Every structure is written in C-alpha cells, then in structure tokens.
C-alpha cells in the first residue's frame, strides 16, 4: 500500500527545503540550501511523495497484515460496505459550529459512497506543505481537526494532513461501529487498527512495545500519533485542534515504540543461525525466507542495515516468504509490484540477490541517505517521519514491521531490546525544525547533511561533546568523514558518525551500547536463501569463469579466465562479440549475458558459451550485462569491467549491472570477468562502470510537486493532464569539460526571470504560477563541444519544435502553460534531434 506498494513510491519529501512557507525552523543550526549544495547534499522540496518502485499500488489481495504475535495473513476486501451515514449539505456547512465529536472515514467520500479498497488518499501535510498518501483499507479512521477552505484537516499515524473535503467522509463519532484505539494489558501495549468503520472489531492488532508505567493495565486509550495517549476521545481532539498535548495522560513524556524508531544503522545481537531458528519457526521449510538469517546478517555487516529489521520487513511484505512474488520471483519485499500491473514486480535470480539489492540499494543508498528523494529519516517511523512516509501507503506499516521485530526479539530472549540510545528531534507534530548534522561538535565545521523538517525524527546517540550529541550517520560517508558518499552503499558503524546540536534532541530511550561494542562478524549458520547448501566460501581450483571475444582484425581470440584481459588496449580495436561460460561449476547454475551493439542496441540474452554480438558485420560492442543463475548466483557475485574507447578501464560492474557506455558511439576494446565468493573482497572500485547521461533535469508540476530526474531527452512533466510546470532544475552529469548549463524561465506575471545554473530552480514554487517558456545555454568548453537542444509541450499546441543554445522555447503573451520539457546535449556537428520549426510562439 504504498500506492500499496511500488516500493519506492514517489512521495517526495516536500517541506525539507529551507524557508518552506508555514514551517517552523531552528535559528542557529538550521541548514541553508547553499550549504547543502556545497556539501553535495540535495535538499528536497517536493510534493510527490510516493515511491513508485516500492509501493506503487498493489492489489489488496497481495497485502499482508500482521497480528500482535507476528503472524501474517492477507487482507480481505470489504470495500463494498465501508461508508457511514452521509451528511446532507446543511450538516456539512454547519460542521464547523457543531459541538458533536466528529471522525474522518478514509474509506468513503463526502457523498457517503464507498471507495475502492486500493484507492490511495493523497494529502498535504499541515505546516510543512509536504505531500503524503495513505490507503484507507489498512487504516480507515483519522482524527477530525476541522474544515477550512474546502480542506478537511485530520491526523493519522502521526501526520497532520489536509485533504480535499470531497475525498473523505466526516461523520459523527457515534455513527462509527469501530475506530482505532490502544489497549494496555499487563505487560505490553497493543494497537487495535480499524480497517472498516461500518463493522465492529478491528482489522489488525499489533504489539507496539512494553507498557509504560503511566498507562494503566486493562485500560483503553486513544491516540493518532502513538506518542500521547488519552482516555477521552473528545479531549484528544481538543488538544489536537489547539496544538497542545496537555490533556494526555503522559503530557511531556511521549511514548516511542523502540523498534519503530530504532535507526537501521544498527547491528543485531543475533547470529545468522539464531535468526534462522526464529525465522524458520514462522516461515517453515517451504518458505523463501527459510534459512535466510545469515544472509540478512552478512548484508547488515556490509551495508549497515539492521538484520532483524530487514527480516521483519521481508516477513510483512511477503507473508513470511510465501507470497506469490516470493515463491515465483525470489522477491521478498514486493519490489515494483504495482496495482496497475503486478507483472512489473521485479524477478531476482536468487533470494540472496534480492536481500542484497534491498540492503545495498533500496536502504543504504536510497531510503537511509539524506538528500535522496524519499529520505525522511533512517528508521521505520510512520506518516510523520521515517521510511514509512514514502515506502508504504499503509499508515501503520512501520508499526507493523516493528511488531514482527518485537516478536523475533522475544523468541531470542530480548537480546536487542533497548540496546541503543535513541534521541528524537521535535517530539510533537507541531514543530518542524530542519537541523544541520555536522562533521564535528562545532557550528564552524562542515555540514554533512540536514535532518529535514519532519517532526519525531530519530537519531542514534553514541555520546556527547561540547553541546552536541555524537550520532550514527544516516548517510554513507567518505573516508575522511567530510562528505556524503552517494556512490556506495557500504557502511562502517565504527567510522561513520556525525554531530547534532543537543538543543533540538530529546533522549527517549537510554541504552547500554557504545561505539566499539559491535563484534563485527556475527553471521554464523547457513547463508542460503532457500534452505539449501550455498557451497564453500572459496573458489575451488577447477571452478571459475572462461570467456573469449571476437575482435576487429583478429577475429575470435584465445579464451582467457578469471579476471584476465580479453581483447586489446592501445590498438583502437573494437570488440564485436563475446562468449562466456562457467568452468566446472560445483553447484547448479549458469551464466547469462547480453551486449549493447552498434545499430542494434541491447540484444537478446545469451547463455553458457553462446555468441552475443555479431561477426562479419563490423559492429562495435558498447556495453555488456552479465548475471549468474541458479545456485551459482547464491554462491558467487560476478564482477566485470570493460576498457572503453576514450574512457579506458571503467570501474567494476556486478550481477547484471551495465558496464560500458550508451549513446556515445564508443567501442569496447577489452573486458575482464571474475567470480567472487559472496562476502568476498571486490576486485576494485564500483563507482562508475557505465557512462550514459550528459544532462539531467526535473520539473515542479502542479499538484505533484517536484518529480524525479529525467535524463538526456526523456520527458519531464506531464502530457494529457493539463498540469502546469512551475519550476525547473537542470544539471550537467559528470561533465567531460569545463563549463556549466545556464537557464531561465518566462513565468506568469513575472516574465523572464534571471539566469540560474547547475541545479538551481528557475521559476516558482508555492505560488501557482505557470512556466510559459524557457531558454537554456552551455558555457565554457562544454559550449564548444555540445549544442543544447530543448523543446516544450505547451498548452493547446502540444510539442513545439526544438530550440537550441539560448533560443526561447514555448510561448509568450498567450497565457499558455508549459506542461513538459525535453533536453539533450548533442555533440557539435551531429544530427539535430528533430524539427526545429515553431519552437517559440508569441502573440
């Protein structure tokens, strides 16, 4: 339920930009966008909050719920009867003056009509302006805070949001047959989650942690943030509407679910074999999670992503490894299983490969990295902060994952419970400070990244010094700990730390761990992803990889092995074809590969010694992808790098990544291929194995906010939706010569703005002003090597012709909005991308 799941949904973190209207910011140590730019950290101001590859919108029959004991079951569709009695228009108009207690029903609209179980409600966060989304089928009710200017204000899962009043139903609390609540039993606190307000009972019940002393056993409490609890629903609403928590039973002492707010940059106390025993009890031998404990631990130790929490995510996303995608595609996390086309779900060669990709790419390099589009904190969280903001449309996804972690930890005797010290920035839903995270304990030192403006933002505290807390860095840092490393997912718990001012952080859980306590390798046990033996950790003398190339002038060259060079260097000879085969594999499996060939582009996959490419056609190879299959993919990673015309040796690619170039007409001249045992030492840098893009750009679109980056002629914006572009950012990608890209926009009311460059915003945001035209130019040596071409999709006219090198593109004097843009760098003297007629229309 991300849009129930494309896993990365698209929700961008609006409100992280400094100075966002309506946000409350700290004074001394609040970052500036310029500082972030200098530190190579992107500060996001975007109201596109869904991650389209992780959550998308999965069918309800593929979404699992979890009970308080950690068991999972598929959610049943009850969308046919989810509407409560509707208000008439007079009731609606008088709602603001009503003294009756109201509640928001996300499973019906204002007319009292039930909405689809897969429907996602998109909202704007009050005060920050950030966009968000929830699915009512897994969280039906919200606290009603009022209606103003056609917007219903509500709270659910920690976020205060505003939604168009036509999209939800507001009704008397007395009409609801059920609504969410918390129950304190003798030892724990349980959240009863309502999924259909028209029927008694709850759709799910999850354990959120140990019962604190201030909650009385046997008592029901109400809360829509999970931090402050009330025995009176009406007093809770009064506090929410008054921006206070004074009537809560724990006013001034907020509650935090330990595993929900534990940063993932932590290490479990459990070995791989111990996790196996816990997981196997729930999963069973037929599950794709069977005996995956060591796999989770191994990647935890490499990429700094907590193994217990990763296993808990997999359990919830795949029903303990028994979902269709897990069993048929080795996909434990439902990655890319979107509602519009569930067939898009990613297929992995092995469970190991899926866990690695989730740990390295989705978590370490994306969701846990400040500056990444969907970063909202490196913890599970809820809809106020954390991974849950963009990862899942289920508002209680983070709470449910934490519930599984509690149960796994319980099975092991609570070895992980409250091990770490956790601090929280902004312990309410009212304050939204964006705080600098620095290299050292001084305001004069470099800013590594910023927290963003989310309330209830969690940090892992390692110590304190000179008015600062030393915290575990959410981001991977470079070797000098002087900047965020965006190219790598590898993480060192001991060496990657930073500092945050104590003025903005409240300690909410005091642990015993201190830096240096981690023992390093606690893998232990089996490492297979399907229960089988994964083989030894070393390459046997007879086992390896053989390959040969068809080279210009020489034809088929001698076969080489295990990292040796196939091809030539310093002879300017193109590779034309490639054959690869395994030598004496010790387990089942093979190797497959495909090439990007001149004229033909990416060709079909070949396997086990078959020829990939051409011979006798004088066509150059430009790039290659190589993958292992079967149990060999569980045992080894396959690394490869290419020697490319103009670039020389590029960095190493691994397991199906692209190596080489695309779009530049550059020949491959040589290749090296190696098998590396899982967890073994990589053969060299993996930073830049593939050269593709010259320019990237993104647009701020009406309703959606900042969209994702587009590259080299791709479309940024929309067509057929009548959405205006409001702002534009453009950057050169790894420019090969000195120079910059400059641009300016013609904006409604303002006309031509000043020139900006290198990723700065041209246009406006938050003012509802359309872009009407744009000019773009290169400077320096880049302007001598390339022409910049660009065209716009304009209201009424559609795609106009291509403009280049500072020519205006779009319209002026006609009040026509720009809806999309495409930008390309073309080497001097090369063909233009299309017609240049009619690129600019004036009155």
Residue pairs with C-beta under 8 A, 6 or more apart in sequence:
1 55
1 57
1 58
1 63
1 120
1 135
1 137
1 138
1 392
1 393
1 394
1 397
2 8
2 9
2 50
2 51
2 54
2 55
2 56
2 57
2 58
2 390
2 391
2 392
2 393
2 394
3 9
3 50
3 52
3 55
3 56
3 57
3 58
3 120
3 133
3 135
3 338
3 339
3 393
4 55
4 56
4 57
4 58
4 59
4 60
4 63
4 118
4 120
4 135
4 339
4 392
4 393
4 394
5 54
5 55
5 56
5 57
5 58
5 62
5 63
5 317
5 334
5 337
5 338
5 392
5 393
6 50
6 51
6 52
6 53
6 54
6 55
6 56
6 57
6 58
6 336
6 337
6 338
6 344
7 51
7 53
7 54
7 55
7 56
7 333
7 334
7 335
7 336
7 362
7 391
8 51
8 52
8 53
8 54
8 55
8 362
8 366
8 374
8 390
8 391
9 49
9 50
9 51
9 52
9 53
9 54
9 55
9 56
9 133
9 374
9 390
9 391
9 392
9 393
10 48
10 49
10 50
10 51
10 52
10 390
10 708
11 48
11 49
11 50
11 51
11 131
11 132
11 133
11 374
11 389
11 390
12 44
12 46
12 47
12 48
12 49
12 131
12 373
12 374
12 390
12 705
12 706
12 707
13 44
13 46
13 49
13 130
13 373
13 374
13 375
13 376
13 389
13 390
13 452
13 454
14 20
14 44
14 45
14 46
14 47
14 49
14 124
14 125
14 128
14 129
14 130
14 131
14 705
14 706
15 23
15 45
15 125
15 128
15 129
15 130
15 432
15 452
15 453
15 454
16 43
16 44
16 45
16 130
16 434
16 450
16 452
16 453
17 33
17 43
17 44
17 45
18 25
18 30
18 31
18 32
18 33
18 43
18 434
19 25
20 45
20 128
20 129
20 453
20 766
21 129
21 766
22 126
22 127
22 128
22 129
23 127
23 128
23 129
23 432
23 434
23 453
24 127
24 430
24 431
24 432
24 433
25 432
25 433
25 434
25 453
26 433
26 434
26 435
26 501
26 503
26 504
28 443
28 501
28 503
29 435
29 436
29 443
29 501
29 503
29 504
30 433
30 434
30 435
30 436
30 450
31 43
31 434
31 435
31 436
31 447
31 450
33 43
35 436
35 447
36 42
36 43
36 371
36 447
36 449
36 450
37 759
39 446
39 447
39 448
39 449
39 483
39 484
40 371
40 483
40 484
40 486
41 370
41 371
41 447
41 448
41 449
41 450
41 484
42 371
42 372
43 371
43 450
44 371
44 373
44 375
44 452
44 706
45 705
45 706
45 765
46 131
46 373
46 700
46 705
46 706
46 707
47 124
47 129
47 130
47 131
47 703
47 704
47 705
47 706
48 131
48 701
48 704
48 705
48 706
48 707
48 708
49 122
49 130
49 131
49 132
49 133
49 389
49 390
50 56
50 120
50 133
50 390
50 393
51 373
51 374
51 390
51 391
52 338
53 335
53 336
54 333
54 334
54 335
54 336
54 362
54 390
54 391
54 392
55 390
55 391
55 392
55 393
56 336
56 337
56 338
56 339
56 340
56 344
57 118
57 120
57 338
57 339
57 340
57 393
58 118
58 334
58 337
58 338
58 339
58 342
59 118
59 339
59 342
60 75
60 77
60 117
60 118
60 137
61 74
61 75
61 77
62 74
62 323
62 324
62 325
62 334
62 337
62 342
63 74
63 75
63 137
63 138
63 394
64 72
64 73
64 74
64 75
64 316
64 317
64 318
64 319
64 323
65 72
65 73
65 74
65 75
65 138
65 203
65 204
65 400
66 72
66 204
66 206
66 315
66 316
66 400
66 403
66 404
67 73
67 204
67 205
67 206
68 188
68 190
68 205
68 206
68 207
68 403
69 207
69 407
70 282
70 315
70 403
70 404
70 406
70 407
70 408
71 282
72 315
72 316
72 319
72 320
73 319
74 319
75 137
75 138
75 195
75 203
77 117
77 137
78 117
78 195
78 196
78 199
79 107
79 114
79 115
79 116
79 117
79 137
80 114
81 114
81 196
81 198
81 199
82 105
82 107
82 108
82 114
82 115
82 136
82 140
82 196
82 197
82 198
83 105
83 107
83 108
83 112
83 113
83 114
83 169
83 198
84 105
84 108
84 112
84 169
84 171
84 175
84 176
84 197
84 198
85 112
85 171
85 175
86 108
86 110
86 111
86 112
86 169
86 171
87 95
87 110
87 112
87 170
87 171
92 110
92 165
92 170
95 102
95 147
95 170
96 146
96 147
100 172
100 173
100 174
101 172
101 173
101 174
101 233
101 234
101 237
102 144
102 170
102 171
102 172
102 173
102 237
103 141
103 142
103 143
103 144
103 170
103 171
103 172
103 173
103 176
103 179
103 197
104 141
104 142
104 143
104 144
104 152
104 154
104 156
104 168
104 169
104 170
105 136
105 140
105 141
105 168
105 169
105 170
105 171
105 176
105 197
106 121
106 134
106 136
106 139
106 140
106 141
106 142
106 156
106 168
107 114
107 115
107 117
107 136
107 137
107 140
107 169
107 196
107 197
108 114
108 115
108 168
108 169
109 115
109 166
109 167
109 168
109 169
110 165
110 166
110 167
110 168
110 169
110 170
111 166
112 169
115 136
117 137
118 135
118 137
118 339
119 135
119 136
119 137
120 133
120 134
120 135
120 393
121 133
121 134
121 135
121 136
121 163
121 167
121 168
122 131
122 132
122 133
122 163
123 131
123 132
123 133
123 134
123 154
123 159
123 161
123 162
123 163
124 130
124 131
124 132
124 161
124 162
124 163
125 131
125 132
125 159
125 160
125 161
125 162
126 153
126 160
126 161
126 162
127 160
127 430
127 432
128 432
128 453
128 454
129 766
130 453
131 704
131 705
132 159
132 161
132 383
132 389
133 393
134 156
134 157
134 383
134 393
134 394
134 395
135 393
135 394
135 395
137 195
138 193
138 195
138 203
138 204
138 393
138 394
138 395
138 396
139 156
139 157
139 180
139 193
139 194
139 195
139 394
139 395
139 396
140 179
140 194
140 195
140 196
140 197
140 203
141 156
141 176
141 179
141 180
141 194
141 197
142 154
142 155
142 156
142 168
142 224
143 154
143 155
143 156
143 224
143 236
143 237
143 240
144 152
144 153
144 154
144 170
144 237
145 153
145 154
145 155
145 160
145 237
145 240
145 241
146 152
146 153
146 241
147 153
147 165
147 170
150 164
150 165
151 162
151 163
151 164
151 165
152 162
152 163
152 164
152 165
152 168
152 170
153 160
153 161
153 162
154 160
154 161
154 162
154 163
154 168
155 161
155 224
155 225
155 240
155 429
156 224
156 383
156 395
157 224
157 225
157 226
157 382
157 383
157 384
157 388
157 395
157 396
157 399
158 224
158 225
158 226
158 227
158 381
158 382
158 383
158 384
158 385
158 429
158 455
158 456
159 382
159 383
159 384
159 429
160 240
160 429
161 383
173 179
173 233
176 194
176 197
177 197
177 198
177 199
177 200
178 194
178 196
178 197
178 199
178 200
178 201
178 202
179 194
179 197
180 191
180 192
180 193
180 194
180 202
180 222
180 224
181 191
181 192
181 220
181 221
181 222
182 189
182 190
182 191
182 192
182 208
182 220
182 221
182 222
182 223
182 229
183 189
183 190
183 192
183 219
183 220
183 221
184 190
184 211
184 215
184 216
184 217
184 218
184 219
184 221
185 211
185 217
185 218
186 211
186 217
187 210
187 211
188 207
188 208
188 209
188 210
188 211
189 207
189 208
189 209
189 210
189 211
189 212
189 215
189 255
190 205
190 206
190 207
190 208
191 205
191 206
191 207
191 208
191 226
191 396
191 399
192 202
192 204
192 205
193 202
193 203
193 204
193 205
193 206
193 396
194 202
194 203
195 202
195 203
195 204
196 203
204 396
204 400
206 396
206 399
206 400
206 402
206 403
207 403
207 406
207 407
208 226
208 257
208 260
208 399
208 402
208 403
209 255
209 257
209 258
209 259
209 402
209 406
211 217
212 250
212 255
214 249
214 250
214 253
215 221
215 229
215 249
215 250
219 231
220 231
221 229
221 230
221 231
221 249
222 229
222 230
222 231
222 232
222 233
222 236
223 229
223 230
223 236
224 236
224 240
225 382
225 384
225 429
225 456
226 255
226 257
226 260
226 382
226 399
227 254
227 255
227 256
227 427
227 428
227 456
228 239
228 245
228 248
228 250
228 251
228 254
228 255
229 248
229 249
229 250
229 255
230 236
230 239
230 247
230 248
230 249
231 249
232 247
235 247
236 247
236 248
238 247
239 245
239 246
239 247
239 248
243 430
245 251
245 252
245 254
245 428
254 424
254 427
254 428
254 508
256 422
256 424
256 456
256 458
256 508
256 509
257 399
257 402
258 402
258 417
258 418
258 422
258 509
259 309
259 312
259 380
259 401
259 402
259 405
259 406
259 409
260 379
260 380
260 381
260 382
260 386
260 398
260 399
260 401
260 402
261 379
261 380
261 381
261 386
261 422
261 424
261 456
261 458
261 508
261 509
262 306
262 309
262 379
262 380
262 420
262 422
262 458
262 460
263 377
263 378
263 379
263 420
263 422
263 458
263 459
263 460
263 472
263 474
264 304
264 305
264 306
264 309
264 310
264 363
264 368
264 378
264 379
265 304
265 305
265 306
265 368
265 378
265 460
265 472
265 473
265 474
265 491
265 493
265 496
266 306
266 419
266 420
266 460
266 472
266 493
267 300
267 301
267 306
267 307
267 493
267 518
267 522
268 275
268 297
268 300
268 306
268 307
268 308
268 416
268 522
269 412
269 415
269 416
269 419
269 522
270 278
270 293
270 297
270 307
270 308
270 412
270 415
270 416
270 522
271 293
271 294
271 297
271 522
271 523
271 524
271 525
272 293
272 294
272 295
272 296
272 297
272 298
272 307
272 522
272 523
272 524
272 525
272 526
272 527
273 293
273 294
273 524
273 525
273 526
274 293
274 412
274 524
274 525
275 292
275 293
275 294
275 296
275 297
275 307
275 308
275 311
275 408
275 525
276 291
276 292
276 293
276 294
276 525
276 526
277 293
277 411
278 293
278 408
278 411
278 412
279 289
279 290
279 291
279 292
279 293
279 311
279 315
279 320
279 408
280 290
280 291
281 411
282 315
282 320
283 289
283 290
283 315
283 320
283 321
283 322
284 290
284 320
284 322
285 531
286 322
287 320
287 321
287 322
287 326
288 318
288 321
288 322
288 326
288 327
288 330
288 332
288 351
288 529
288 530
289 311
289 314
289 315
289 318
289 320
289 321
289 326
289 332
289 351
290 321
290 530
290 531
291 525
291 526
291 528
291 529
291 530
291 531
292 311
292 314
292 321
292 351
292 355
292 528
292 529
293 307
293 311
293 525
293 526
294 523
294 524
294 525
294 526
294 527
295 351
295 352
295 355
295 527
295 528
295 529
296 307
296 308
296 310
296 311
296 355
297 307
297 522
297 523
297 524
298 523
298 527
298 678
298 679
299 305
299 307
299 310
299 355
299 356
299 359
299 360
300 306
300 307
300 310
300 359
301 520
301 521
301 522
301 523
302 359
302 360
302 490
302 491
302 679
303 359
303 360
303 363
303 364
303 489
303 490
303 491
304 364
304 368
304 476
304 490
304 491
304 492
304 493
304 496
305 359
305 363
305 364
305 368
305 491
308 405
308 408
308 409
308 416
309 380
309 401
309 405
310 355
310 358
310 359
310 363
311 404
311 408
312 401
312 402
312 404
312 405
312 408
313 333
313 358
313 401
314 321
314 332
314 333
314 355
314 358
315 321
315 404
316 397
316 400
316 401
316 404
317 323
317 332
317 333
317 334
318 325
318 326
318 331
318 332
318 333
318 334
319 326
321 327
321 332
323 334
325 331
325 334
325 337
325 345
326 332
329 345
329 346
329 347
329 348
330 347
330 348
330 349
330 350
330 351
330 353
330 354
330 529
331 337
331 345
331 346
331 347
331 348
331 354
332 351
332 354
332 355
332 358
333 354
333 358
333 362
334 345
335 345
335 346
335 354
335 357
335 358
335 362
336 344
336 345
336 346
337 344
337 345
338 344
338 345
346 354
348 354
348 357
349 627
349 628
349 629
349 630
349 633
349 655
350 529
350 530
350 631
350 633
350 634
351 529
351 530
351 634
352 527
352 528
352 529
352 534
352 633
352 634
352 678
353 633
353 655
354 529
355 529
356 655
359 489
360 489
360 490
361 489
363 489
364 476
364 489
364 490
364 491
365 372
365 476
365 486
365 488
365 489
366 372
366 373
366 374
366 375
367 374
367 375
367 378
367 387
367 390
367 391
368 375
368 378
368 474
368 475
369 375
369 474
369 475
369 476
369 484
369 486
370 437
370 448
370 449
370 450
370 451
370 452
370 474
370 475
370 484
371 449
371 475
371 484
371 486
373 390
373 708
374 389
374 390
374 391
375 452
375 474
376 385
376 386
376 387
376 389
376 390
376 452
376 454
377 385
377 386
377 387
377 451
377 452
377 454
377 457
377 458
377 474
378 386
378 387
378 458
378 474
379 385
379 386
379 387
379 398
379 458
380 386
380 387
380 388
380 397
380 398
380 399
380 401
380 402
381 387
381 388
381 389
381 398
381 456
381 458
382 388
382 389
382 395
382 396
382 398
382 399
382 456
383 389
383 395
384 429
384 454
384 455
384 456
385 454
385 455
385 456
385 457
385 458
386 398
386 454
386 458
387 398
388 394
388 395
388 397
388 398
389 454
391 397
392 398
394 400
405 416
409 415
409 416
409 417
418 509
418 510
418 511
419 511
419 512
419 513
420 460
420 461
420 509
420 511
420 513
421 460
421 461
421 462
421 507
421 509
421 510
421 511
421 513
422 458
422 459
422 460
422 461
422 507
422 508
422 509
422 511
423 458
423 459
423 460
423 461
423 469
423 471
423 505
423 506
423 507
423 508
424 456
424 457
424 458
424 459
424 505
424 506
424 508
425 433
425 435
425 451
425 455
425 456
425 457
425 458
425 459
425 500
425 504
425 505
426 432
426 433
426 454
426 455
426 456
426 457
426 504
427 455
427 456
427 506
427 508
428 455
428 456
429 455
429 456
430 455
431 455
432 453
432 454
432 455
433 451
433 453
433 504
434 450
434 451
434 452
434 453
435 450
435 451
435 500
435 501
435 504
436 443
436 447
436 450
436 500
436 501
437 447
437 448
437 449
437 450
437 451
437 471
437 473
437 474
437 498
437 499
437 500
438 445
438 446
438 447
438 448
438 468
438 498
438 499
438 500
439 445
439 446
439 447
439 448
439 481
439 482
439 498
439 499
440 499
441 465
441 466
441 467
441 468
441 470
441 499
442 466
442 468
442 499
443 501
445 499
446 482
446 483
448 473
448 475
448 477
448 481
448 482
448 483
448 484
448 498
449 474
449 475
449 484
449 498
451 457
451 500
459 469
459 471
459 472
459 500
459 505
460 471
460 472
461 469
461 470
461 471
461 505
461 507
462 469
462 470
462 471
462 472
462 497
462 514
462 515
463 469
463 470
463 514
463 515
464 470
464 502
465 499
467 501
467 502
467 503
468 499
468 500
468 501
468 502
469 499
469 500
469 501
469 502
469 505
470 497
470 498
470 499
471 497
471 498
471 499
471 500
472 493
472 496
472 497
473 496
473 497
473 498
475 484
475 485
475 496
476 484
476 485
476 486
476 488
476 489
476 490
476 491
476 496
477 483
477 484
477 485
477 495
477 496
477 498
478 484
478 485
481 495
481 496
481 497
481 498
487 687
487 688
488 686
488 687
493 518
494 515
494 516
494 518
497 515
526 533
526 534
527 534
527 678
528 534
528 634
529 634
530 634
532 631
532 634
534 631
534 634
534 635
534 678
535 586
535 587
535 631
535 634
535 635
536 586
536 677
537 677
537 678
537 679
537 680
538 677
539 562
539 636
539 675
539 677
540 584
540 586
542 583
542 584
543 582
543 583
543 584
543 585
543 586
543 675
544 561
544 562
544 582
544 583
544 584
544 675
545 561
545 562
545 580
545 581
545 582
545 583
545 591
545 638
545 673
545 674
545 675
546 559
546 560
546 561
546 580
546 581
546 582
546 583
547 559
547 560
547 561
547 566
547 578
547 579
547 580
547 581
547 671
547 673
548 556
548 557
548 558
548 559
548 560
548 566
548 578
548 579
549 556
549 557
549 566
549 567
549 575
549 576
549 577
549 578
549 579
549 670
549 671
550 556
550 557
550 575
550 576
550 577
550 578
550 611
550 613
550 615
551 557
551 567
551 568
551 573
551 574
551 575
551 576
552 573
552 574
552 575
552 576
552 618
553 573
554 568
554 573
555 615
556 615
557 566
557 567
560 566
561 583
562 673
562 674
562 675
563 672
563 673
563 674
563 683
564 672
565 643
565 670
565 671
565 672
566 670
566 671
566 672
566 673
567 573
567 575
567 643
567 668
567 669
567 670
567 671
568 669
568 670
569 643
569 648
569 669
569 670
571 669
572 645
572 669
573 669
574 620
574 621
574 645
574 667
574 668
574 669
575 613
575 620
575 621
575 667
575 668
575 669
575 670
575 671
576 613
576 614
576 615
576 617
576 618
576 619
576 620
576 621
577 595
577 611
577 612
577 613
577 614
577 615
577 621
578 593
578 595
578 611
578 612
578 613
578 621
578 624
578 671
579 609
579 610
579 611
579 612
580 591
580 593
580 608
580 609
580 612
580 626
580 673
581 591
581 608
581 609
582 589
582 590
582 591
582 608
582 632
585 632
586 635
587 630
587 631
587 632
587 634
587 635
588 630
588 631
588 632
589 628
589 629
589 630
589 631
589 632
589 633
589 634
589 635
590 607
590 608
590 628
590 629
590 630
590 632
591 607
591 608
591 626
591 627
591 628
591 629
591 632
591 638
592 605
592 606
592 607
592 608
592 626
592 627
592 629
593 605
593 606
593 607
593 612
593 624
593 625
593 626
593 627
594 602
594 603
594 604
594 605
594 606
594 612
594 624
594 625
595 602
595 603
595 612
595 613
595 621
595 622
595 623
595 624
595 625
596 602
596 603
596 621
596 622
596 623
596 624
596 658
596 660
596 662
597 603
597 613
597 614
597 619
597 620
597 621
597 622
598 619
598 620
598 621
598 622
598 665
599 619
600 614
600 619
603 612
603 613
606 612
607 629
612 624
613 619
613 621
620 667
620 668
621 660
621 667
621 668
622 644
622 660
622 661
622 662
622 664
622 665
622 666
622 667
622 668
623 642
623 658
623 659
623 660
623 661
623 662
623 668
623 690
624 640
624 642
624 658
624 659
624 660
624 668
624 671
625 653
625 656
625 657
625 658
625 659
626 638
626 640
626 653
626 656
626 659
626 673
627 633
627 638
627 655
627 656
628 636
628 637
628 638
628 655
628 675
633 655
634 678
635 677
635 678
636 675
636 676
636 677
636 678
637 654
637 655
637 675
637 676
637 677
637 678
637 680
637 682
638 654
638 655
638 673
638 674
638 675
638 676
639 652
639 653
639 654
639 673
639 674
639 675
639 676
639 682
639 683
640 652
640 653
640 654
640 659
640 671
640 672
640 673
640 674
641 649
641 650
641 651
641 652
641 653
641 659
641 671
641 672
641 683
641 684
641 689
642 649
642 650
642 659
642 660
642 668
642 669
642 670
642 671
642 689
643 649
643 650
643 668
643 669
643 670
643 671
644 650
644 660
644 661
644 666
644 667
644 668
644 669
644 691
645 666
645 667
645 668
645 669
646 664
646 666
647 661
647 666
647 691
650 659
650 660
650 688
650 689
650 690
650 691
651 684
651 685
651 686
651 687
651 688
651 689
652 659
652 682
652 683
652 684
652 685
652 686
652 689
653 659
653 686
653 689
653 690
654 682
654 686
657 689
657 690
658 689
658 690
658 692
659 671
659 689
659 690
660 666
660 668
660 689
660 690
660 691
661 690
661 691
661 692
662 690
662 691
662 692
663 692
663 712
664 691
666 691
674 683
676 682
676 683
688 734
691 734
692 711
692 712
693 711
693 712
693 733
693 734
694 712
694 732
694 733
694 735
694 786
694 824
694 825
695 711
695 712
695 730
695 731
695 732
695 733
695 741
695 788
695 823
695 824
695 825
696 709
696 710
696 711
696 712
696 730
696 731
696 733
697 709
697 710
697 716
697 728
697 729
697 730
697 731
697 821
697 823
698 706
698 707
698 708
698 709
698 710
698 716
698 728
698 729
699 706
699 707
699 716
699 717
699 725
699 726
699 727
699 728
699 729
699 820
699 821
700 706
700 707
700 725
700 726
700 727
700 728
700 761
700 763
700 765
701 707
701 717
701 718
701 723
701 724
701 725
701 726
702 723
702 724
702 725
702 726
702 768
703 723
704 718
704 723
705 765
706 727
707 716
707 717
709 716
710 716
710 822
711 733
712 823
712 824
712 825
713 822
713 823
713 824
713 833
714 822
715 793
715 820
715 821
715 822
716 728
716 820
716 821
716 822
716 823
717 723
717 725
717 793
717 818
717 819
717 820
717 821
718 819
718 820
719 793
719 798
719 819
719 820
721 819
722 795
722 819
723 819
724 770
724 771
724 795
724 817
724 818
724 819
725 763
725 770
725 771
725 817
725 818
725 819
725 820
725 821
726 763
726 764
726 765
726 767
726 768
726 769
726 770
726 771
727 745
727 761
727 762
727 763
727 764
727 765
727 771
728 743
728 745
728 761
728 762
728 763
728 771
728 774
728 821
729 759
729 760
729 761
729 762
730 741
730 743
730 758
730 759
730 776
730 823
731 741
731 758
731 759
732 739
732 740
732 741
732 758
732 782
735 782
736 785
737 780
737 781
737 782
737 784
737 785
738 780
738 781
738 782
739 778
739 779
739 780
739 781
739 782
739 783
740 757
740 758
740 778
740 779
740 780
740 782
741 757
741 758
741 776
741 777
741 778
741 779
741 782
741 788
742 755
742 756
742 757
742 776
742 777
742 778
742 779
743 755
743 756
743 757
743 762
743 774
743 775
743 776
743 777
744 752
744 753
744 754
744 755
744 756
744 762
744 774
744 775
745 752
745 753
745 762
745 763
745 771
745 773
745 774
746 752
746 753
746 771
746 772
746 773
746 774
746 808
746 810
746 812
747 753
747 763
747 764
747 769
747 770
747 771
747 772
748 769
748 770
748 771
748 772
748 815
748 817
749 769
750 764
750 769
752 775
753 762
753 763
756 762
757 779
762 774
763 769
763 771
770 817
770 818
771 810
771 817
771 818
772 810
772 811
772 812
772 814
772 815
772 816
772 817
772 818
773 792
773 808
773 809
773 810
773 811
773 812
773 818
773 840
774 790
774 792
774 808
774 809
774 810
774 818
774 821
775 803
775 806
775 807
775 808
775 809
776 788
776 790
776 803
776 805
776 806
776 809
776 823
777 783
777 788
777 805
777 806
778 786
778 787
778 788
778 805
778 825
783 805
784 828
785 827
785 828
786 825
786 826
786 827
786 828
787 804
787 805
787 825
787 826
787 827
787 828
788 804
788 805
788 823
788 824
788 825
788 826
789 802
789 803
789 804
789 823
789 824
789 825
789 826
789 832
789 833
790 802
790 803
790 804
790 809
790 821
790 822
790 823
790 824
791 799
791 800
791 801
791 802
791 803
791 809
791 821
791 822
791 834
791 839
792 799
792 800
792 809
792 810
792 818
792 819
792 820
792 821
793 799
793 800
793 818
793 819
793 820
793 821
794 800
794 810
794 811
794 816
794 817
794 818
794 819
794 841
795 816
795 817
795 818
795 819
796 816
797 811
797 816
797 841
800 809
800 810
800 838
800 839
800 840
800 841
801 834
801 835
801 836
801 837
801 838
801 839
802 809
802 832
802 833
802 834
802 835
802 836
802 839
803 809
803 836
803 839
803 840
804 832
804 836
807 839
807 840
808 839
808 840
809 821
809 839
809 840
810 816
810 818
810 840
810 841
811 840
811 841
811 842
812 840
812 842
812 843
813 842
813 843
814 841
814 842
814 843
816 841
824 833
826 832
826 833
